[in-house]
Amino acid sequence: MNTEPLALLYSALSVSVPTFGWVLLGLLLRRIGLVSATLIGTVSRLAFNYGLPLMLFTSAAQVDYSALGSARYLAAGALGTFLTLTLAWCYSRWRNHPRAQQGIFVQAAFRSNLAIVGLGLAVSAYGERGPLLAALPVALMTALYNVLAVWVLNSTLASGTTLLSLLYGIARNPLIIGIAGGVALSLSGLPIPGFIVPASAGLSSFFLPVMLVCIGGSMQMSQLRSTGTIAWEATAWRLCVGPLLTVLLALGMGVRDEHLGVLFLLTASPVAAASFVMVVAARGDGVLAANIVVLTTLLSIVTVTLGFFLLSLFALVGQPG
């Protein structure tokens, strides 16, 4: 066990504060009127459709897939997602949650904000290696999250989304397209252009803060007045139970160091804002979904810091660099 807890706590804060600081800045700018909902929406669309896909493309293009001995952390992420979903569903049935809210609870329990908050945390923790380590789990788990979320919401809200339309939507996801293009370039054997590495660093330093500010600016704090017990339970599952299950599973599979650190940061992130969009589209309880997004985003500042600190204390994750 590492015997420098204060230094490790500082390291954990150096991972969480830069990321969540941008979120809090966005919340502040929106409250004082310096950014509008229209501006946030426009910037978010540009970053999601162009900036983040380019960043993930450049990261995926730099991975040496022939030497990918770290596939266990990809499997651990997928298996952890299934385990969290299954246990959350059982818990929701045991708690006798209304059926219309069971799907919202379960989706929140397993679905984290991988591509923005999770990726931002990976960059804060591991610098330029962060996007390289996170690119594949982001691609795999983004697709998995969408498939499982539609199935869960269809089962409880009868939203009527078909498998074909779901697969079509995943295939058109800009993040998936960007990562797939980077993987194809790396596997093609073609030389990687010299601008790839500096482009990845530049995109990370620009687009991730922009998207994090947009997340903060889009949070509706007034919704918290109607927060109920289910929202708090879902928050506990998203920030504590889900990451714990995934980390324990990964440890049992032999995952350690940077791969475990990135996996924790991705799965310990708050609920993805897309979960709210899907609930509203399925005519579900949008207020509950929005409350969970806001609660998990605010409280993850504490849980991510504490979780990364504990993993560092027991020397299970690579040190931030």
C-alpha positions in Angstrom: 0.0 0.0 0.0 1.3 3.5 -0.8 2.2 5.5 2.3 1.7 9.0 0.9 -2.0 9.6 1.2 -1.8 13.4 1.0 0.2 13.3 -2.2 -2.2 10.8 -3.6 -5.2 12.9 -2.7 -3.6 15.8 -4.4 -3.1 13.6 -7.5 -6.7 12.5 -7.4 -7.8 16.1 -7.2 -5.6 17.0 -10.1 -7.6 14.5 -12.2 -11.1 15.6 -11.1 -10.8 19.4 -10.6 -9.7 20.3 -14.1 -12.5 18.3 -15.6 -15.4 19.3 -13.3 -14.1 22.8 -13.0 -15.2 23.4 -16.6 -18.6 22.0 -15.8 -19.0 24.3 -12.9 -17.8 27.2 -15.0 -20.5 26.4 -17.6 -23.1 26.4 -14.8 -21.9 29.8 -13.5 -21.8 31.4 -17.0 -25.3 30.2 -17.7 -26.6 31.6 -14.3 -25.1 35.0 -14.9 -26.3 35.1 -18.4 -23.1 35.1 -20.4 -24.1 32.0 -22.4 -27.5 31.2 -23.7 -29.3 27.9 -24.4 -29.1 28.6 -28.1 -25.3 29.1 -28.0 -24.8 26.0 -25.9 -26.9 24.0 -28.3 -25.0 25.2 -31.4 -21.6 24.7 -29.8 -22.5 21.2 -28.5 -23.7 20.1 -32.0 -20.5 21.3 -33.6 -18.3 19.7 -31.0 -20.2 16.4 -31.0 -20.5 16.1 -34.8 -17.0 17.3 -35.7 -14.6 18.1 -32.9 -14.9 14.9 -30.7 -15.1 12.5 -33.7 -11.8 14.1 -35.1 -10.2 13.8 -31.7 -11.2 10.1 -31.3 -10.2 9.4 -34.9 -6.6 10.7 -34.3 -6.4 8.8 -31.0 -7.7 5.5 -32.5 -5.3 5.8 -35.4 -2.3 5.8 -33.0 -3.2 2.5 -31.2 -1.1 -0.6 -32.1 -3.8 -3.2 -32.3 -1.4 -6.0 -33.1 -0.1 -5.6 -29.6 -3.4 -5.2 -27.9 -2.8 -7.3 -24.9 -5.1 -5.1 -22.8 -8.4 -6.5 -24.3 -9.3 -7.6 -20.8 -10.3 -4.1 -19.8 -12.6 -3.9 -22.8 -14.2 -7.2 -21.7 -14.4 -6.0 -18.1 -16.2 -2.8 -19.2 -18.8 -4.7 -21.2 -19.3 -7.4 -18.6 -19.5 -4.7 -15.8 -22.2 -3.0 -17.8 -24.3 -6.2 -18.1 -23.8 -7.0 -14.4 -24.8 -3.5 -13.3 -27.9 -3.6 -15.5 -29.0 -7.0 -14.2 -28.5 -6.2 -10.6 -30.1 -2.7 -10.9 -33.1 -4.3 -12.6 -33.4 -6.8 -9.7 -33.0 -4.0 -7.2 -35.7 -1.9 -8.9 -38.1 -4.8 -8.9 -37.4 -5.5 -5.2 -37.9 -1.8 -4.3 -41.2 -2.0 -6.2 -40.5 1.1 -8.3 -43.4 2.0 -10.7 -42.8 0.2 -14.0 -42.7 3.4 -16.0 -39.7 4.5 -13.8 -37.9 1.2 -13.7 -36.3 1.7 -17.1 -35.2 5.2 -16.2 -33.6 4.0 -13.0 -31.9 1.0 -14.7 -30.6 3.1 -17.6 -29.1 5.6 -15.2 -27.4 2.9 -13.2 -25.3 1.5 -16.1 -25.0 4.5 -18.5 -22.2 6.9 -17.9 -21.1 10.0 -19.9 -18.2 8.2 -21.6 -17.3 10.4 -24.5 -17.2 13.8 -22.8 -16.8 13.6 -19.0 -15.1 10.2 -19.0 -12.8 11.2 -21.8 -12.0 14.5 -20.1 -11.1 12.6 -16.9 -8.8 10.3 -18.8 -7.0 13.2 -20.4 -6.6 14.9 -17.0 -5.2 11.6 -15.5 -2.9 10.4 -18.3 -2.4 13.3 -20.6 -1.9 12.4 -24.3 -2.2 8.7 -23.5 -5.7 9.3 -22.1 -7.5 9.4 -25.4 -5.5 6.5 -26.8 -6.4 4.3 -23.8 -10.0 5.4 -23.8 -10.8 5.3 -27.5 -11.7 1.6 -27.8 -13.8 1.3 -24.6 -15.6 4.5 -25.6 -16.5 3.0 -28.9 -17.5 -0.4 -27.5 -19.5 0.9 -24.6 -21.2 3.7 -26.4 -22.7 1.2 -28.8 -23.5 -1.2 -26.0 -25.1 1.6 -23.9 -27.4 2.6 -26.8 -28.5 -0.9 -27.5 -29.2 -1.7 -23.9 -30.9 1.7 -23.2 -33.4 1.2 -26.1 -34.2 -2.3 -24.9 -34.7 -1.2 -21.3 -36.9 1.7 -22.2 -38.9 -0.3 -24.7 -39.5 -2.9 -22.1 -40.8 -0.4 -19.5 -42.2 2.5 -21.6 -43.1 0.7 -24.9 -41.3 3.4 -26.9 -41.6 1.4 -30.1 -38.0 1.8 -31.3 -37.1 -1.0 -33.7 -33.8 -2.9 -33.8 -33.1 -1.8 -37.4 -33.6 1.9 -36.5 -31.3 1.4 -33.5 -28.5 -0.2 -35.5 -28.9 2.6 -38.1 -28.6 5.2 -35.5 -25.5 3.6 -34.0 -23.9 3.4 -37.5 -24.5 7.1 -38.0 -23.1 8.1 -34.6 -20.3 10.6 -35.3 -18.2 9.2 -32.4 -18.5 5.7 -33.6 -17.6 6.8 -37.2 -14.5 8.7 -36.0 -13.2 5.8 -33.9 -13.9 3.3 -36.7 -12.0 5.5 -39.2 -9.0 5.7 -36.9 -9.0 1.9 -36.3 -9.2 1.3 -40.1 -6.2 3.7 -40.7 -4.1 2.0 -38.1 -5.0 -1.5 -39.4 -4.4 -0.6 -43.0 -0.6 -0.4 -42.6 -0.5 3.0 -44.2 1.9 5.4 -42.5 0.2 7.7 -40.0 0.5 11.3 -41.1 2.8 13.5 -39.0 0.0 15.9 -38.0 -2.0 13.2 -36.2 -0.3 13.4 -32.8 -0.3 17.2 -32.5 -3.8 17.3 -33.9 -5.0 14.9 -31.2 -3.4 17.0 -28.4 -4.8 20.2 -29.8 -8.3 18.8 -30.2 -8.3 17.4 -26.7 -7.2 20.7 -25.2 -9.9 22.6 -27.1 -13.0 20.5 -27.7 -13.2 18.7 -24.4 -13.3 21.9 -22.2 -15.9 23.3 -24.6 -18.1 20.3 -24.2 -17.7 20.2 -20.5 -18.7 23.9 -20.3 -21.8 23.1 -22.4 -22.7 20.3 -20.0 -22.6 22.7 -17.1 -24.5 25.4 -18.9 -27.3 23.0 -19.9 -28.0 21.8 -16.4 -31.4 23.0 -15.0 -30.9 23.4 -11.2 -34.5 24.3 -10.7 -35.5 20.7 -11.6 -33.9 19.6 -8.3 -36.8 21.0 -6.3 -38.9 18.0 -7.4 -36.2 15.4 -6.7 -37.6 12.1 -5.3 -36.2 9.0 -3.7 -35.7 7.2 -7.0 -33.4 9.9 -8.3 -31.2 9.6 -5.3 -31.1 5.8 -5.5 -30.2 6.0 -9.2 -27.5 8.5 -8.4 -26.0 6.1 -5.8 -26.0 3.2 -8.3 -24.4 5.3 -11.1 -21.7 6.8 -9.0 -21.0 4.1 -6.4 -22.4 0.7 -7.1 -21.8 0.5 -10.9 -18.1 1.6 -10.8 -17.5 -0.7 -7.8 -18.9 -3.7 -9.6 -16.9 -3.0 -12.7 -13.6 -2.4 -10.8 -14.0 -5.6 -8.8 -14.8 -7.5 -11.9 -11.8 -5.9 -13.7 -9.5 -6.7 -10.7 -10.7 -10.3 -10.9 -9.7 -10.4 -14.6 -6.2 -9.1 -13.8 -6.7 -5.5 -15.1 -4.3 -3.1 -13.4 -2.5 0.2 -13.8 -3.5 2.7 -16.5 -6.2 0.4 -18.0 -7.9 0.0 -14.7 -7.6 3.8 -14.1 -9.2 4.7 -17.4 -11.9 2.0 -17.0 -12.8 3.5 -13.5 -12.9 7.0 -14.8 -15.1 6.1 -17.7 -17.6 4.1 -15.6 -17.6 6.4 -12.6 -18.7 9.4 -14.8 -22.2 10.9 -14.3 -25.2 9.9 -16.3 -25.0 10.8 -20.0 -27.2 13.6 -21.1 -28.4 11.4 -23.9 -30.3 9.3 -21.4 -32.6 12.3 -20.8 -33.2 12.7 -24.5 -34.1 9.1 -24.9 -36.5 9.1 -22.0 -38.3 12.2 -23.3 -38.4 10.7 -26.8 -40.0 7.5 -25.3 -42.6 9.8 -23.5 -41.2 8.9 -20.1 -40.6 10.9 -16.9 -38.3 13.6 -18.2 -38.1 15.4 -14.9 -36.8 12.3 -13.2 -34.3 11.7 -15.9 -33.1 15.3 -15.8 -32.8 15.2 -12.0 -30.6 12.2 -12.2 -28.3 13.9 -14.8 -27.9 17.0 -12.6 -27.4 15.0 -9.3 -24.8 12.6 -10.7 -22.9 15.4 -12.5 -22.6 17.5 -9.3 -21.9 14.6 -6.9 -19.4 12.8 -9.2 -17.0 15.6 -8.3 -16.7 13.9 -4.9 -17.1 10.2 -5.8 -14.6 10.3 -8.7 -12.0 12.0 -6.6 -12.5 9.7 -3.7 -12.6 6.6 -5.9 -9.4 7.5 -7.8 -7.7 8.3 -4.6 -8.5 4.9 -3.1 -7.3 3.1 -6.2 -4.1 5.1 -6.1 -3.7 4.4 -2.4 -3.7 0.7 -3.0 -1.4 1.2 -6.1 -3.9 -0.3 -8.5 -3.9 2.4 -11.1 -1.1 4.2 -12.9 -0.2 7.6 -11.5 -1.5 10.7 -13.2 1.0 12.2 -15.6 
